[in-house]
Amino acid sequence: MEKRASGILMHISSLPGQFGIGTFGKEAYQFVDFLKETKQSYWQILPLSPTSYGDSPYQSFSAVAGNTHFIDFDLLVKDGLLVKSDFQDVDFGSDIESVDYELIFEARRPILEKAVSNFLTIAKNRTLLEAFEEEATWLADYAEFMAFKEFFGNKSLQEWDDLNLVNRSELALATYRQKLKKEITYHKVVQYFFNKQWLALKTYANENGIEIIGDMPIYVSADSVEVWTMPELFKVDENKNPLFVAGVPADDFSDTGQLWGNPIYDWQNHKESNYQWWVYRIKESFKLYDILRIDHFKGFSDFWEVAGDAEIAKVGQWLPGPGYELFKVIKEELGDLPIIAEDLGNIDEKARQLLYDTGFPGMKVLQFGYFDVKAKSIDIAFRCVPNSVAYLGTHDNEVINGWYNNLDKEQQDFVNNYTNRRKDQAINQVMLKLLFSTASNTAIISMQDLLDKPEESRMNRPSTVGGNWQWRMLSEDISSETKSFLKEITALYGRIATENK
């Protein structure tokens, strides 16, 4: 990412389409075509992992499995596994600009079960599945975890009705494996569908000059296959209950801090294994993505630890993380990798030193730069450095219209003066020009800001549950004027993909 380039941040779930949520189907391919036409280099997405409580891609049942909501039914028709009548009259939600997760959770499952049943009737497919199982070493554990979880009414791992299974006794495992053999196979096959469709889309993107920036959450969910199968990697009790959980202290998003609830890593055990789980996790991530953004990079220098039974994150303590030692091992085993560090939040000298030692580009969020009208913020445009990735905002921030409308008069005047904004200029276009003009080698636009969407289109409000991760664009949202503007600023500020390769 050393050359000037740009791209768009939009999760798969936000793509338009007929299945209630964005998928790996034709609309995704059309989005790649849009990126190519407008001379972009990158498509940044959120984690592709399956979502759990709250529908957040940062709370997943697995660190490496895929979200089966993104499987496209039309592609399964092309593969001969479904016919149109299997889904054409199904209600996936009436609001095409918002995802109804509860509805699609119920509506999609019978359709996928039919596709799985048809898949397994063909001998060649069973051979393909066996090959996938050999390559995806995580698959067997994950399929079992999901089948057992569903058997117990989708309760979290810690609430399963059979403690012997929670603790993985050999007799319990053998019993449930036999009882739920069909359900385990289902979860293996849908992961095969996910993998096949995603890698085909990624290949298409790469062939058209677009690289995928993926996102890796630092933590995993307490209700995950990793906690179930590798509890020694976490600070949990004998029944997998977190003794300590992750979050951050009071910040701009919450006066009481953000209580994420993820179990804290037992970093001493990770060190004793020479960080092999992290090497594995990074390696698996690069099978899915071209570039990896590591969320909450601060947590590797110091992390905020809160008692497992705490109700707010405000009361906790900073403890030392693994530091550069972890990334030294990753580099030794996997080589130099294109990684972006999400160095936002409580960034101190120790965190800055870790970023410097790794050499990873950090992030600049321009929204943060204009609250202080004295221009002292490290995120103001003139303080962007080449080895960084610049954003107006991330998935956790307001869209630019909401951000500007919620500034006070003095802050709005500062923004207008700083950007030399005329009264007839839309704030999104003024700020996007500012973003692309920065010294940062990479500039990433959230799709809502490019489309001039209102503040209701915000993707996530940290420290809240419900109503997040729902925004979707419409097929007609991308106009010729939008394309022209994006091409214009990409050329104007030296970010044309083909000229930088």
ChimeraX attribute file (.defattr): number of C-alpha atoms within 10 A of each C-alpha:
attribute: neighborCount
match mode: 1-to-1
recipient: residues
	/A:1	18
	/A:2	12
	/A:3	16
	/A:4	22
	/A:5	28
	/A:6	26
	/A:7	26
	/A:8	22
	/A:9	21
	/A:10	22
	/A:11	24
	/A:12	21
	/A:13	24
	/A:14	23
	/A:15	23
	/A:16	26
	/A:17	21
	/A:18	16
	/A:19	24
	/A:20	27
	/A:21	27
	/A:22	23
	/A:23	26
	/A:24	24
	/A:25	21
	/A:26	15
	/A:27	17
	/A:28	19
	/A:29	16
	/A:30	13
	/A:31	17
	/A:32	24
	/A:33	16
	/A:34	14
	/A:35	24
	/A:36	18
	/A:37	14
	/A:38	22
	/A:39	25
	/A:40	25
	/A:41	29
	/A:42	27
	/A:43	22
	/A:44	24
	/A:45	20
	/A:46	20
	/A:47	26
	/A:48	28
	/A:49	22
	/A:50	21
	/A:51	21
	/A:52	18
	/A:53	14
	/A:54	15
	/A:55	18
	/A:56	19
	/A:57	21
	/A:58	25
	/A:59	25
	/A:60	27
	/A:61	28
	/A:62	24
	/A:63	26
	/A:64	24
	/A:65	21
	/A:66	24
	/A:67	20
	/A:68	23
	/A:69	25
	/A:70	21
	/A:71	26
	/A:72	23
	/A:73	25
	/A:74	19
	/A:75	16
	/A:76	20
	/A:77	14
	/A:78	10
	/A:79	12
	/A:80	12
	/A:81	18
	/A:82	21
	/A:83	15
	/A:84	11
	/A:85	8
	/A:86	15
	/A:87	17
	/A:88	12
	/A:89	8
	/A:90	14
	/A:91	14
	/A:92	23
	/A:93	19
	/A:94	10
	/A:95	10
	/A:96	18
	/A:97	19
	/A:98	21
	/A:99	24
	/A:100	18
	/A:101	19
	/A:102	11
	/A:103	13
	/A:104	18
	/A:105	13
	/A:106	11
	/A:107	18
	/A:108	20
	/A:109	13
	/A:110	13
	/A:111	15
	/A:112	24
	/A:113	16
	/A:114	13
	/A:115	24
	/A:116	21
	/A:117	15
	/A:118	14
	/A:119	21
	/A:120	17
	/A:121	10
	/A:122	10
	/A:123	9
	/A:124	10
	/A:125	14
	/A:126	14
	/A:127	12
	/A:128	12
	/A:129	19
	/A:130	13
	/A:131	11
	/A:132	18
	/A:133	17
	/A:134	11
	/A:135	10
	/A:136	17
	/A:137	10
	/A:138	17
	/A:139	21
	/A:140	15
	/A:141	16
	/A:142	25
	/A:143	23
	/A:144	22
	/A:145	24
	/A:146	22
	/A:147	21
	/A:148	24
	/A:149	18
	/A:150	14
	/A:151	16
	/A:152	15
	/A:153	10
	/A:154	14
	/A:155	14
	/A:156	16
	/A:157	27
	/A:158	19
	/A:159	16
	/A:160	18
	/A:161	13
	/A:162	13
	/A:163	14
	/A:164	14
	/A:165	19
	/A:166	22
	/A:167	18
	/A:168	14
	/A:169	11
	/A:170	10
	/A:171	11
	/A:172	15
	/A:173	17
	/A:174	12
	/A:175	11
	/A:176	16
	/A:177	16
	/A:178	10
	/A:179	13
	/A:180	15
	/A:181	13
	/A:182	12
	/A:183	18
	/A:184	23
	/A:185	19
	/A:186	21
	/A:187	22
	/A:188	23
	/A:189	27
	/A:190	21
	/A:191	24
	/A:192	20
	/A:193	23
	/A:194	21
	/A:195	21
	/A:196	13
	/A:197	20
	/A:198	21
	/A:199	15
	/A:200	14
	/A:201	18
	/A:202	21
	/A:203	15
	/A:204	15
	/A:205	23
	/A:206	16
	/A:207	10
	/A:208	15
	/A:209	18
	/A:210	23
	/A:211	21
	/A:212	20
	/A:213	24
	/A:214	23
	/A:215	24
	/A:216	22
	/A:217	18
	/A:218	16
	/A:219	21
	/A:220	23
	/A:221	23
	/A:222	26
	/A:223	25
	/A:224	24
	/A:225	25
	/A:226	22
	/A:227	25
	/A:228	21
	/A:229	16
	/A:230	12
	/A:231	22
	/A:232	18
	/A:233	19
	/A:234	26
	/A:235	20
	/A:236	21
	/A:237	12
	/A:238	11
	/A:239	15
	/A:240	23
	/A:241	20
	/A:242	24
	/A:243	16
	/A:244	22
	/A:245	27
	/A:246	23
	/A:247	23
	/A:248	26
	/A:249	23
	/A:250	17
	/A:251	13
	/A:252	10
	/A:253	14
	/A:254	16
	/A:255	12
	/A:256	16
	/A:257	20
	/A:258	20
	/A:259	24
	/A:260	19
	/A:261	24
	/A:262	22
	/A:263	29
	/A:264	26
	/A:265	24
	/A:266	15
	/A:267	18
	/A:268	14
	/A:269	13
	/A:270	18
	/A:271	13
	/A:272	9
	/A:273	12
	/A:274	15
	/A:275	19
	/A:276	16
	/A:277	13
	/A:278	16
	/A:279	19
	/A:280	14
	/A:281	13
	/A:282	19
	/A:283	15
	/A:284	16
	/A:285	20
	/A:286	15
	/A:287	10
	/A:288	19
	/A:289	19
	/A:290	18
	/A:291	20
	/A:292	21
	/A:293	25
	/A:294	18
	/A:295	19
	/A:296	19
	/A:297	23
	/A:298	26
	/A:299	24
	/A:300	20
	/A:301	22
	/A:302	20
	/A:303	22
	/A:304	23
	/A:305	23
	/A:306	27
	/A:307	19
	/A:308	18
	/A:309	12
	/A:310	14
	/A:311	12
	/A:312	20
	/A:313	25
	/A:314	20
	/A:315	16
	/A:316	20
	/A:317	14
	/A:318	14
	/A:319	12
	/A:320	13
	/A:321	19
	/A:322	17
	/A:323	20
	/A:324	17
	/A:325	15
	/A:326	18
	/A:327	18
	/A:328	14
	/A:329	16
	/A:330	21
	/A:331	14
	/A:332	10
	/A:333	13
	/A:334	13
	/A:335	10
	/A:336	11
	/A:337	15
	/A:338	14
	/A:339	21
	/A:340	25
	/A:341	21
	/A:342	20
	/A:343	22
	/A:344	15
	/A:345	13
	/A:346	14
	/A:347	14
	/A:348	12
	/A:349	9
	/A:350	14
	/A:351	20
	/A:352	14
	/A:353	14
	/A:354	20
	/A:355	22
	/A:356	13
	/A:357	13
	/A:358	16
	/A:359	14
	/A:360	19
	/A:361	26
	/A:362	23
	/A:363	24
	/A:364	28
	/A:365	20
	/A:366	23
	/A:367	21
	/A:368	17
	/A:369	21
	/A:370	21
	/A:371	19
	/A:372	13
	/A:373	15
	/A:374	10
	/A:375	16
	/A:376	12
	/A:377	16
	/A:378	14
	/A:379	20
	/A:380	19
	/A:381	25
	/A:382	15
	/A:383	17
	/A:384	21
	/A:385	17
	/A:386	18
	/A:387	19
	/A:388	21
	/A:389	25
	/A:390	29
	/A:391	23
	/A:392	28
	/A:393	21
	/A:394	21
	/A:395	18
	/A:396	14
	/A:397	19
	/A:398	24
	/A:399	27
	/A:400	26
	/A:401	20
	/A:402	16
	/A:403	17
	/A:404	19
	/A:405	13
	/A:406	13
	/A:407	14
	/A:408	11
	/A:409	11
	/A:410	12
	/A:411	17
	/A:412	18
	/A:413	14
	/A:414	18
	/A:415	21
	/A:416	16
	/A:417	11
	/A:418	14
	/A:419	14
	/A:420	10
	/A:421	16
	/A:422	11
	/A:423	8
	/A:424	6
	/A:425	9
	/A:426	12
	/A:427	21
	/A:428	20
	/A:429	19
	/A:430	16
	/A:431	20
	/A:432	22
	/A:433	19
	/A:434	18
	/A:435	25
	/A:436	28
	/A:437	18
	/A:438	21
	/A:439	20
	/A:440	28
	/A:441	22
	/A:442	26
	/A:443	26
	/A:444	24
	/A:445	23
	/A:446	21
	/A:447	19
	/A:448	25
	/A:449	25
	/A:450	19
	/A:451	15
	/A:452	18
	/A:453	18
	/A:454	16
	/A:455	18
	/A:456	11
	/A:457	22
	/A:458	24
	/A:459	23
	/A:460	20
	/A:461	16
	/A:462	17
	/A:463	13
	/A:464	13
	/A:465	12
	/A:466	12
	/A:467	16
	/A:468	19
	/A:469	24
	/A:470	20
	/A:471	24
	/A:472	26
	/A:473	22
	/A:474	13
	/A:475	13
	/A:476	7
	/A:477	13
	/A:478	15
	/A:479	11
	/A:480	9
	/A:481	9
	/A:482	15
	/A:483	16
	/A:484	13
	/A:485	16
	/A:486	22
	/A:487	18
	/A:488	15
	/A:489	20
	/A:490	24
	/A:491	16
	/A:492	13
	/A:493	17
	/A:494	17
	/A:495	25
	/A:496	21
	/A:497	22
	/A:498	12
	/A:499	12
	/A:500	12
	/A:501	10
